[in-house]
Amino acid sequence: MLKIDNLNVSYGAIDAVKGISLTVNDGEIVSLIGANGAGKTTTLHTITGLVPAKSGSITFDGHDLLNTPSNKIVTLGMAHIPEGRHVFTRMSVQENLEMGAYSLKDQSGLQKDLDRVFGLFPRLKERRHQLAGTLSGGEQQMLAMGRALMSHPTMILMDEPSMGLSPLMVKEIFSIITRLHDQGITVLLVEQNAKMALSIADRAYVLETGRITMQGDADDLLHDEKVRKAYLGA
Ligand code: ATP
């Protein structure tokens, strides 16, 4: 379980996250929605140690993440799929996937892990020798997800997986998130596409200029008048 308590994060004089608290229980999909600049990415970056917190606490399965280096956080079972995917463009699809397994002490299951990822993403299998930089945006998103899965995560943090993708590809990516969830992986999903994010989540939080302003059952939020007006264009 992930637990964030009263987290504050600043960039110099800018307070990006102002006292947020949230939990993600084992097996849940929780969405964090909000407009540009609300602090969603900052929250994910603080969880995985890329940005330091000013105060507050973050624990994952009882481990204090604020005092754990990023490379160690991966070994605790948490994988971060960043905004913009950040695949290694000059490496092949397969090499990118192998990079995802670097944190595993026992690499003997590498082929099995590759087969599992290729089973989930047949398109990556077809293209396994292609340079990652030449993949389409949707394929790069699949690769970023596949690379994260190579580290055997129990929880994944996803930042704007729908960004820049066609509606059809967004549907495909979200159906894969649901399949990962069905396999028991816990998901914290950051999205501007509130409709998709709420439709697959169990629970959700709304972040506005660094503060959580609403939270609850995702289905309730999907039908909430304020959320519909502000985030669903209703
Ligand atoms: P988006 O959906 O546009 O990615 P977001 O909700 O993820 O937005 P953040 O990227 O977390 O928002 O940004 C929150 C605030 O912190 C913004 O005001 C942003 O300008 C600021 N910020 C983010 N990164 C930095 C940085 N490295 N230096 C200074 N300010 C930053």
Boltz pocket constraint, residues with backbone or C-beta under 6 A from the ligand:
constraints:
  - pocket:
      binder: B
      contacts: [[A, 11], [A, 14], [A, 15], [A, 16], [A, 34], [A, 35], [A, 36], [A, 37], [A, 38], [A, 39], [A, 40], [A, 41], [A, 42], [A, 43], [A, 192]]
      max_distance: 6.0
